[in-house]
Amino acid sequence: MEARTHLLPRLLIDVVLPGTIAALALILALCVQQTHNLGERTDAAVALRLERLAGQLGDDLSHSPQSVLDQALRDGQNDQLVRIEFHRRDGSFWSSGPMPTGVGMTYRSEIKPRSDGASWLSVQIDTAALRRAQGMVWLLGGLCALGILVLAWLARMTLRHRVLAPLNYVGEALHELVNGRHPAIDLSPSSAEFSDIQQALGRLSDLHEEQRRDWSALQHDNAMEALDRLRQSQAATRSKSQFIALVSHHFRQPLQALELFAGSVDNGSDDERQALFRQMRTSIGSMTRLLDALLEISRLDAGVIAVKPAGFTAAELFMRDRTSLNHEAARNHVTLAWRGSHHQLHGDADVAASLLYQLASNAISNAPNGRVLIAARRQGQAVRIEVRDNGPGIAIIHQQRIFEEFVQLQAAESERRGGYGLGLAIAERLARLLGTRIGLRSEPGRGSTFWFDLPPMPVVERHSTPRKHPPPAWRQAG
């Protein structure tokens, strides 16, 4: 497998180094060219001066050339001319200027005569100025090369801070996201491209956090649902055990009473027989109510009751069992009041009437010599059916238990009134069948309020002819 190369050396080799080498090579070429040009310029100036001086001297032997040489030396000081020598073909020699002490250069030019022989002229110049100029060229070239190296180092630092640091941040942020952690978003100014990447990482982190919360909530809901199913299973098992024990108890008492009554029928007077028959009818009625309640619970748990939603009014709902409830209220000396019969509802009227009957009968039995109000009122987008009583109330720790089968908070009083603790259990199942729930608000000594919500009647059904509902199959409270 090919070894991976780090990004910074790769960028330096591919991007910075070629430009640096090209710039250094260009500076070197310019320095060499400029040095060569300075030398050539000096050579050309000296050659031109030799040519002019040779033209002035010529081959005339009658005149002394000393004045011409001295004047030429004075004129050539700008060209760093330090000495001039003139040799004639006859062997004579003239010079002007001292012997040079430093390093210099000597230029020689022959003066061709018209006859045989030749004269020659030589000049010496001081090259210190030329060397200083050439050194200055190389010094400036070195400074330019140093500047290029500094720029290359700055390019390296820029790549490290502007490219590698954001890339490292992106890598660390992605690593945090992969490991399920929320990365810290760097809000310091950066390039537009990395700003877009940071914003995308922020959105990705928010989405990851939202999905994590959703997943946690889903796991929590699943755990709660599993716990609720376990609790329901345990409650069902416990309810079955209680059911067997309580049903056996409630059936044994009426049956034993019937057995005693039947054994006493043959003896005693007619008045005693009538009293025994009344007791027998009471026992048979208790057994019938218990069987009816158990049958209703089994039907609701089995799901054999079909719901047929339709439009109806609160007045129709109240009239279903008004007579039966009035009789119960009269037996318990309860004042029964009705409110809000003008509201229009939608649902299964039979199931709703059974639910209302269970709640109202429970309120009447728990508020002897008191007052019970059955009312319908608007509650948001629904119509709320309420049953209020001024009975003893229910403590908050018992408000969930009262919907379980055979739960009686005041056992002695409930048995005296003939209850079995099944009415609210039936009511809860009827509410689920209607797609609603039973609400409860109660405090000890301040009465209780039970309610359930129904949707209002759709507009298309409000002007149709009300259908005739058959009377419910039974209306005995549990």
LUMVEXDO-630672 format. One record per residue (C-alpha): residue in one letter; x negated, y, z negated. Coordinates in steps of 0.1 Angstrom, whole numbers, always signed. Layout:
<sites>
<"A", <X, Y, Z>>
...
</sites>
This chain:
<sites>
<"M", <+0, +0, +0>>
<"E", <-13, +34, +9>>
<"A", <-24, +55, -21>>
<"R", <-2, +86, -27>>
<"T", <-19, +120, -24>>
<"H", <-9, +148, -47>>
<"L", <+9, +177, -30>>
<"L", <-15, +205, -40>>
<"P", <-47, +190, -25>>
<"R", <-27, +180, +6>>
<"L", <-14, +216, +10>>
<"L", <-49, +230, +5>>
<"I", <-64, +207, +31>>
<"D", <-36, +211, +56>>
<"V", <-27, +248, +52>>
<"V", <-53, +268, +33>>
<"L", <-86, +252, +43>>
<"P", <-82, +255, +81>>
<"G", <-75, +292, +79>>
<"T", <-103, +298, +54>>
<"I", <-128, +280, +77>>
<"A", <-117, +298, +108>>
<"A", <-119, +332, +90>>
<"L", <-155, +324, +77>>
<"A", <-166, +313, +111>>
<"L", <-152, +345, +127>>
<"I", <-171, +366, +101>>
<"L", <-203, +347, +108>>
<"A", <-199, +352, +145>>
<"L", <-192, +390, +140>>
<"C", <-223, +394, +118>>
<"V", <-246, +376, +143>>
<"Q", <-232, +396, +171>>
<"Q", <-235, +429, +153>>
<"T", <-271, +421, +143>>
<"H", <-280, +413, +178>>
<"N", <-264, +445, +191>>
<"L", <-284, +466, +166>>
<"G", <-317, +450, +179>>
<"E", <-307, +454, +215>>
<"R", <-298, +490, +209>>
<"T", <-332, +497, +194>>
<"D", <-350, +480, +222>>
<"A", <-330, +499, +248>>
<"A", <-338, +533, +231>>
<"V", <-375, +526, +229>>
<"A", <-377, +514, +265>>
<"L", <-359, +545, +277>>
<"R", <-384, +567, +257>>
<"L", <-414, +548, +271>>
<"E", <-401, +553, +306>>
<"R", <-396, +590, +301>>
<"L", <-430, +594, +285>>
<"A", <-447, +574, +313>>
<"G", <-431, +597, +338>>
<"Q", <-445, +628, +320>>
<"L", <-480, +614, +317>>
<"G", <-484, +600, +352>>
<"D", <-520, +593, +365>>
<"D", <-534, +628, +365>>
<"L", <-569, +627, +351>>
<"S", <-575, +664, +351>>
<"H", <-552, +672, +321>>
<"S", <-554, +661, +285>>
<"P", <-522, +641, +275>>
<"Q", <-526, +648, +238>>
<"S", <-500, +676, +236>>
<"V", <-475, +655, +255>>
<"L", <-481, +626, +231>>
<"D", <-477, +648, +200>>
<"Q", <-445, +663, +214>>
<"A", <-432, +628, +222>>
<"L", <-440, +617, +186>>
<"R", <-421, +646, +172>>
<"D", <-391, +639, +194>>
<"G", <-391, +602, +186>>
<"Q", <-389, +605, +148>>
<"N", <-352, +599, +150>>
<"D", <-360, +566, +167>>
<"Q", <-384, +557, +139>>
<"L", <-414, +563, +163>>
<"V", <-446, +563, +142>>
<"R", <-475, +561, +167>>
<"I", <-482, +565, +204>>
<"E", <-512, +553, +222>>
<"F", <-522, +560, +258>>
<"H", <-550, +541, +276>>
<"R", <-561, +553, +311>>
<"R", <-576, +532, +337>>
<"D", <-609, +549, +333>>
<"G", <-612, +537, +297>>
<"S", <-602, +569, +280>>
<"F", <-579, +566, +250>>
<"W", <-555, +591, +233>>
<"S", <-532, +585, +203>>
<"S", <-508, +604, +182>>
<"G", <-497, +595, +147>>
<"P", <-512, +575, +119>>
<"M", <-518, +539, +118>>
<"P", <-486, +522, +106>>
<"T", <-489, +506, +71>>
<"G", <-456, +487, +71>>
<"V", <-443, +461, +93>>
<"G", <-434, +475, +127>>
<"M", <-429, +466, +163>>
<"T", <-451, +476, +193>>
<"Y", <-437, +482, +227>>
<"R", <-460, +485, +258>>
<"S", <-454, +498, +292>>
<"E", <-478, +500, +322>>
<"I", <-482, +531, +344>>
<"K", <-490, +518, +379>>
<"P", <-513, +542, +398>>
<"R", <-515, +548, +435>>
<"S", <-549, +531, +437>>
<"D", <-564, +501, +421>>
<"G", <-562, +499, +383>>
<"A", <-535, +508, +359>>
<"S", <-529, +528, +328>>
<"W", <-507, +516, +299>>
<"L", <-488, +532, +272>>
<"S", <-478, +516, +238>>
<"V", <-456, +529, +210>>
<"Q", <-451, +515, +175>>
<"I", <-418, +520, +156>>
<"D", <-409, +513, +120>>
<"T", <-382, +485, +118>>
<"A", <-373, +492, +81>>
<"A", <-342, +511, +91>>
<"L", <-332, +484, +116>>
<"R", <-336, +458, +90>>
<"R", <-315, +478, +65>>
<"A", <-287, +482, +90>>
<"Q", <-288, +445, +98>>
<"G", <-288, +437, +61>>
<"M", <-258, +460, +56>>
<"V", <-240, +441, +83>>
<"W", <-247, +408, +65>>
<"L", <-238, +423, +32>>
<"L", <-204, +434, +45>>
<"G", <-199, +400, +61>>
<"G", <-207, +383, +28>>
<"L", <-182, +406, +10>>
<"C", <-155, +397, +36>>
<"A", <-163, +360, +32>>
<"L", <-160, +364, -6>>
<"G", <-126, +382, -1>>
<"I", <-115, +353, +21>>
<"L", <-125, +328, -6>>
<"V", <-106, +349, -32>>
<"L", <-75, +349, -9>>
<"A", <-78, +311, -6>>
<"W", <-79, +308, -44>>
<"L", <-49, +331, -47>>
<"A", <-31, +310, -21>>
<"R", <-38, +279, -42>>
<"M", <-25, +296, -74>>
<"T", <+6, +308, -54>>
<"L", <+13, +273, -42>>
<"R", <+9, +260, -77>>
<"H", <+33, +285, -93>>
<"R", <+57, +291, -64>>
<"V", <+60, +256, -50>>
<"L", <+46, +229, -74>>
<"A", <+61, +244, -106>>
<"P", <+97, +246, -91>>
<"L", <+93, +211, -76>>
<"N", <+81, +197, -110>>
<"Y", <+112, +214, -126>>
<"V", <+135, +198, -100>>
<"G", <+118, +164, -106>>
<"E", <+122, +167, -144>>
<"A", <+158, +179, -141>>
<"L", <+166, +149, -118>>
<"H", <+149, +126, -143>>
<"E", <+170, +140, -171>>
<"L", <+202, +134, -150>>
<"V", <+192, +99, -142>>
<"N", <+186, +92, -179>>
<"G", <+221, +106, -187>>
<"R", <+208, +138, -204>>
<"H", <+218, +174, -197>>
<"P", <+188, +192, -181>>
<"A", <+179, +227, -192>>
<"I", <+185, +251, -162>>
<"D", <+157, +275, -155>>
<"L", <+172, +309, -148>>
<"S", <+139, +327, -141>>
<"P", <+136, +345, -107>>
<"S", <+123, +323, -79>>
<"S", <+126, +320, -41>>
<"A", <+160, +318, -25>>
<"E", <+155, +282, -15>>
<"F", <+147, +271, -51>>
<"S", <+175, +293, -65>>
<"D", <+199, +273, -43>>
<"I", <+184, +241, -55>>
<"Q", <+187, +252, -92>>
<"Q", <+223, +262, -86>>
<"A", <+230, +228, -70>>
<"L", <+213, +211, -100>>
<"G", <+235, +232, -124>>
<"R", <+266, +221, -105>>
<"L", <+254, +185, -105>>
<"S", <+247, +187, -142>>
<"D", <+282, +201, -149>>
<"L", <+298, +173, -128>>
<"H", <+277, +147, -146>>
<"E", <+287, +162, -180>>
<"E", <+323, +162, -169>>
<"Q", <+322, +126, -157>>
<"R", <+305, +116, -189>>
<"R", <+332, +133, -209>>
<"D", <+359, +117, -187>>
<"W", <+341, +83, -192>>
<"S", <+339, +88, -229>>
<"A", <+376, +98, -230>>
<"L", <+385, +68, -209>>
<"Q", <+365, +45, -232>>
<"H", <+381, +61, -262>>
<"D", <+415, +57, -247>>
<"N", <+408, +21, -238>>
<"A", <+395, +14, -273>>
<"M", <+426, +31, -288>>
<"E", <+449, +12, -265>>
<"A", <+432, -21, -274>>
<"L", <+434, -12, -311>>
<"D", <+471, -3, -306>>
<"R", <+477, -36, -288>>
<"L", <+460, -54, -316>>
<"R", <+480, -35, -342>>
<"Q", <+512, -42, -323>>
<"S", <+503, -79, -321>>
<"Q", <+496, -80, -358>>
<"A", <+528, -60, -365>>
<"A", <+547, -84, -343>>
<"T", <+533, -114, -362>>
<"R", <+540, -97, -395>>
<"S", <+575, -88, -382>>
<"K", <+582, -123, -372>>
<"S", <+573, -136, -407>>
<"Q", <+594, -108, -423>>
<"F", <+621, -116, -398>>
<"I", <+623, -152, -408>>
<"A", <+621, -144, -445>>
<"L", <+647, -116, -444>>
<"V", <+671, -133, -421>>
<"S", <+670, -164, -442>>
<"H", <+677, -142, -473>>
<"H", <+705, -122, -457>>
<"F", <+721, -152, -442>>
<"R", <+718, -173, -474>>
<"Q", <+737, -148, -496>>
<"P", <+769, -146, -474>>
<"L", <+768, -184, -468>>
<"Q", <+765, -191, -505>>
<"A", <+793, -167, -512>>
<"L", <+815, -183, -486>>
<"E", <+807, -217, -501>>
<"L", <+817, -205, -535>>
<"F", <+848, -188, -522>>
<"A", <+858, -219, -502>>
<"G", <+855, -240, -534>>
<"S", <+877, -216, -553>>
<"V", <+905, -213, -528>>
<"D", <+923, -244, -541>>
<"N", <+924, -230, -576>>
<"G", <+938, -198, -589>>
<"S", <+968, -177, -583>>
<"D", <+978, -160, -550>>
<"D", <+962, -127, -561>>
<"E", <+930, -144, -568>>
<"R", <+932, -162, -534>>
<"Q", <+937, -129, -516>>
<"A", <+907, -114, -534>>
<"L", <+886, -144, -524>>
<"F", <+898, -141, -488>>
<"R", <+888, -104, -488>>
<"Q", <+853, -114, -501>>
<"M", <+851, -140, -474>>
<"R", <+860, -115, -447>>
<"T", <+834, -91, -461>>
<"S", <+807, -118, -460>>
<"I", <+817, -128, -425>>
<"G", <+816, -92, -415>>
<"S", <+781, -88, -429>>
<"M", <+769, -118, -411>>
<"T", <+785, -106, -378>>
<"R", <+768, -72, -381>>
<"L", <+735, -88, -388>>
<"L", <+739, -111, -358>>
<"D", <+750, -83, -336>>
<"A", <+720, -62, -346>>
<"L", <+695, -91, -341>>
<"L", <+711, -98, -307>>
<"E", <+708, -62, -296>>
<"I", <+671, -62, -307>>
<"S", <+664, -94, -287>>
<"R", <+682, -80, -256>>
<"L", <+661, -47, -258>>
<"D", <+629, -66, -264>>
<"A", <+637, -90, -235>>
<"G", <+643, -61, -211>>
<"V", <+676, -75, -198>>
<"I", <+694, -42, -202>>
<"A", <+694, -23, -169>>
<"V", <+694, +15, -171>>
<"K", <+717, +33, -146>>
<"P", <+710, +71, -147>>
<"A", <+739, +94, -139>>
<"G", <+751, +128, -148>>
<"F", <+773, +134, -178>>
<"T", <+781, +161, -203>>
<"A", <+773, +164, -240>>
<"A", <+811, +164, -247>>
<"E", <+814, +130, -231>>
<"L", <+784, +117, -251>>
<"F", <+799, +131, -284>>
<"M", <+834, +116, -276>>
<"R", <+821, +80, -271>>
<"D", <+819, +71, -309>>
<"R", <+834, +102, -325>>
<"T", <+863, +83, -340>>
<"S", <+841, +55, -354>>
<"L", <+816, +81, -368>>
<"N", <+845, +101, -383>>
<"H", <+857, +70, -401>>
<"E", <+822, +63, -415>>
<"A", <+818, +99, -425>>
<"A", <+852, +97, -443>>
<"R", <+842, +65, -462>>
<"N", <+810, +82, -474>>
<"H", <+826, +116, -480>>
<"V", <+804, +133, -454>>
<"T", <+813, +164, -435>>
<"L", <+806, +157, -398>>
<"A", <+801, +187, -374>>
<"W", <+795, +188, -337>>
<"R", <+778, +216, -317>>
<"G", <+767, +223, -281>>
<"S", <+791, +201, -262>>
<"H", <+789, +223, -230>>
<"H", <+754, +210, -220>>
<"Q", <+751, +188, -189>>
<"L", <+728, +158, -192>>
<"H", <+713, +131, -169>>
<"G", <+705, +95, -179>>
<"D", <+723, +63, -189>>
<"A", <+753, +75, -209>>
<"D", <+759, +41, -225>>
<"V", <+723, +38, -238>>
<"A", <+723, +75, -249>>
<"A", <+756, +69, -268>>
<"S", <+742, +38, -285>>
<"L", <+711, +58, -295>>
<"L", <+731, +87, -308>>
<"Y", <+754, +63, -327>>
<"Q", <+724, +47, -345>>
<"L", <+709, +80, -355>>
<"A", <+743, +95, -366>>
<"S", <+753, +63, -386>>
<"N", <+718, +63, -403>>
<"A", <+723, +100, -412>>
<"I", <+758, +94, -426>>
<"S", <+747, +65, -447>>
<"N", <+718, +84, -461>>
<"A", <+737, +116, -470>>
<"P", <+767, +105, -491>>
<"N", <+788, +135, -502>>
<"G", <+767, +157, -479>>
<"R", <+768, +172, -444>>
<"V", <+757, +159, -410>>
<"L", <+753, +180, -379>>
<"I", <+752, +165, -344>>
<"A", <+742, +192, -319>>
<"A", <+728, +196, -283>>
<"R", <+707, +226, -274>>
<"R", <+683, +237, -247>>
<"Q", <+646, +229, -254>>
<"G", <+624, +240, -225>>
<"Q", <+632, +220, -194>>
<"A", <+652, +194, -213>>
<"V", <+683, +192, -236>>
<"R", <+676, +181, -271>>
<"I", <+701, +160, -290>>
<"E", <+697, +165, -328>>
<"V", <+711, +148, -358>>
<"R", <+706, +167, -391>>
<"D", <+715, +157, -426>>
<"N", <+710, +171, -461>>
<"G", <+701, +138, -476>>
<"P", <+671, +130, -498>>
<"G", <+646, +133, -470>>
<"I", <+616, +111, -461>>
<"A", <+580, +115, -473>>
<"I", <+555, +118, -445>>
<"I", <+537, +86, -454>>
<"H", <+570, +67, -448>>
<"Q", <+581, +84, -416>>
<"Q", <+564, +59, -393>>
<"R", <+575, +28, -412>>
<"I", <+612, +35, -411>>
<"F", <+612, +25, -374>>
<"E", <+600, -10, -383>>
<"E", <+625, -39, -386>>
<"F", <+640, -45, -421>>
<"V", <+623, -15, -437>>
<"Q", <+645, +1, -464>>
<"L", <+630, +29, -484>>
<"Q", <+658, +27, -511>>
<"A", <+665, -10, -512>>
<"A", <+692, -11, -538>>
<"E", <+712, +18, -523>>
<"S", <+709, +3, -488>>
<"E", <+721, -31, -499>>
<"R", <+750, -14, -517>>
<"R", <+760, +3, -484>>
<"G", <+756, -30, -465>>
<"G", <+725, -19, -444>>
<"Y", <+697, -42, -432>>
<"G", <+671, -17, -420>>
<"L", <+676, -24, -383>>
<"G", <+694, +7, -371>>
<"L", <+663, +29, -365>>
<"A", <+644, -1, -350>>
<"I", <+672, -4, -325>>
<"A", <+672, +33, -319>>
<"E", <+635, +34, -311>>
<"R", <+639, +7, -285>>
<"L", <+669, +25, -270>>
<"A", <+648, +57, -268>>
<"R", <+620, +39, -249>>
<"L", <+646, +24, -226>>
<"L", <+658, +60, -218>>
<"G", <+622, +71, -212>>
<"T", <+622, +94, -242>>
<"R", <+611, +92, -278>>
<"I", <+626, +99, -312>>
<"G", <+613, +129, -331>>
<"L", <+615, +133, -369>>
<"R", <+612, +163, -392>>
<"S", <+618, +157, -428>>
<"E", <+606, +165, -463>>
<"P", <+617, +150, -497>>
<"G", <+646, +169, -511>>
<"R", <+652, +189, -479>>
<"G", <+670, +165, -456>>
<"S", <+660, +150, -422>>
<"T", <+663, +159, -386>>
<"F", <+661, +132, -359>>
<"W", <+662, +141, -322>>
<"F", <+656, +129, -287>>
<"D", <+653, +148, -254>>
<"L", <+672, +141, -221>>
<"P", <+668, +158, -188>>
<"P", <+695, +182, -176>>
<"M", <+719, +172, -149>>
<"P", <+707, +179, -114>>
<"V", <+725, +207, -96>>
<"V", <+738, +183, -69>>
<"E", <+757, +163, -95>>
<"R", <+773, +192, -115>>
<"H", <+803, +196, -93>>
<"S", <+810, +159, -87>>
<"T", <+839, +141, -104>>
<"P", <+828, +126, -138>>
<"R", <+828, +88, -137>>
<"K", <+847, +68, -162>>
<"H", <+823, +51, -186>>
<"P", <+834, +18, -201>>
<"P", <+833, +17, -239>>
<"P", <+800, +4, -254>>
<"A", <+799, -33, -263>>
<"W", <+794, -27, -300>>
<"R", <+788, +2, -324>>
<"Q", <+778, -14, -357>>
<"A", <+749, +3, -374>>
<"G", <+720, -19, -386>>
</sites>
